């Protein structure tokens, strides 16, 4: 047996695990979006402000990706579940979730908050996430169990609410939440 044969054998023994990891990562943004939406239980139907903004029916919780407009300002565009997990400039996988926050149901007097998940560790059985610029990991213990995603969603939202309610949190640099405001306060 040659070294090439050893290499081929090692690869084919490892390949099913790598395929499973690829599946887990591809499904991760959509699974987290759905778990967060289920946890928040926003109103049924589409959110008015982002639906008008994007000229497409938009749920209260969606997947987004930051883009630069013509003036170099960061804006957000919706992205499909199949292309929302991307490496950042340091090679760390990230995905972004946006949530429409309405003062009154169906009003354009609303805001969008956006937050970034970084994928800190993963395997074919678990994933560890972090909300960018917030301390602490969020672990999905069993990637094949919807309850693990629900637990991760609850922890993520609890951390975001705690951050929003902390009056000492700096709001203008390296904050975990981006936002778009459309309305009067």
N, C-alpha and C positions, 0 to 999 in steps of 0.2 A: 504494500500500500504506500502511495506517495503522499507527500505533504498536501498536494492538491486534493487527493482523495480524502484526507483528514479534514481539510477545510470544507469541502463539499458536505461531508457527513455532519460536521459540527453545524453548518448552516441549516441543513434540512432538519436537524433535531431542534434547532432554535426557531425556525420559521413559523410554526403554529403560534408560538408565544408572541412573536412580533406582529403577526396578523391580528391576534386578539388585542394587543396594545393599540394598534392602529384603529381598530373598530371602536375601542373605548374612547380614544381621543377624538375621533370624528363625531361621536354621539354626545360628547361631554357638553358643548355649549347648549344644544337643544334640550338635553336632559335637565341642566341647571335652570334654563329659562322656564321650562314647564314646571319644575319644582318650586321656583320662586313665585311664579304666577299662582300656582295652587295654594301656596302658603299665604300670600297676600290676599287672595280672593278679591281681586278688583271687580268693579262693575262688569256685568256681561256686555258684550258688544265691543265696538271699537271706540277708541279714545279720539275725541274730536280734534284736538290740537295737532297731534302728530299725523292724523289722517289728512288734515288739510295741508300740513307742512310737506308731507311726502307724496301727496296726490295718490295715495293708495290706502286702502283699509289697513289700519294699524292697531294692534292690540295694545293694552296698557303696559304690558311687559314684552319687550322685543329684543332681538340681537342687533347690535350696531357695530360700526367700525369707524374710528376717527379718520377724517380726511381734512386736508387743507383746502380752503377756498382760494379764489384768485388773489386775495390780498394776504394770504398766508395765515389766516385765522383758522383755528381748529373748529370744524363743524362735525356733525355726525351723519352717517348714512346707514340705512338699514342694510343688513346683509343676510343672506340665506344661511341656514344651519350648516350647509355643506362647505362654506368657505369663511366661517367666522373665527375659527381657531388658527391663528397665525403667529409666527415667531416675531418678537419685537426686535429692535436693533441689537440686542444682546443675545439673541437666539432663544429667549424664553417664550414658551407658548403663552399666548394671552387671548382672551375674548372679553367682550364688553356687553353689558346689559343696560338697557335704558328703561326707565319706568316713568310713565306719565302721572303727574301729581296734579289733580284738579281741585280747585277751591269748591266748585259746585259741579255736580254731575252734568256732563255734556257741554261744559263751558270752554270757550277759548281762553278764559282766564286760568291758565294752567302753566305748569313748568315741566320740564323733562330733567330727570337726574340720570346720570350715566356713571357706571362704575366698572372698573377693570379687574378681572380675575387673572392672576398669573398661576400657571401650573408649576408647582414647586417640585413635585415628585409624582411618579406614576409607575404603574405596573399593569399586568393584565387583571389584577384583583382590586386595586385601590388607586385613588388619586388624592393628592394633597394640593389644595388651592390656597391662595392668599388674595385678599382684596388689596389691590395695590395701595400702598401708603398707610395701611392699617396693620397693626401687630396681630400676630397669631395665625395659625394655620387652620384651615377648614378641611377636615378629612372625610372623604367618601370611602367608608370602610369596605363596602362590597359594591363594585360597579355594576353588578347584575341584579341588585336589589333596589327597587324604587324608594324604599324607606330610607336608604342611605342618602339618596339625593334630597329627600324631604328634610332629613336632619341637617344636611349641609345648608339647604336653603334657609331654614329657620335660624341657624347660627349666623349666616351671612346677613340676613335682615336685622337680627338682634344687634349685631355689631354696627351696622350702618345707622340704626336708630340711636344707639348709644353715642356714636360719634356726632350725630346731628344735635343731640341734646346736651353735648358737652360745651359749655360756653367758653372754655379755654382753647378749643380747637382752632388752630390757625386756618383761615378760610381762603387764602389767596395763593399759597404756594404748596405744592406737593400734597394737595388734599385728595382724599379718596373719591370725591364726587365731582364730576363735571356737571354743568347744568345749562339749560336753555330756558329762558324766561319768555313767556308770551302772554302778557296781560298786566293788569294793575294789581298792586298788592293791597 
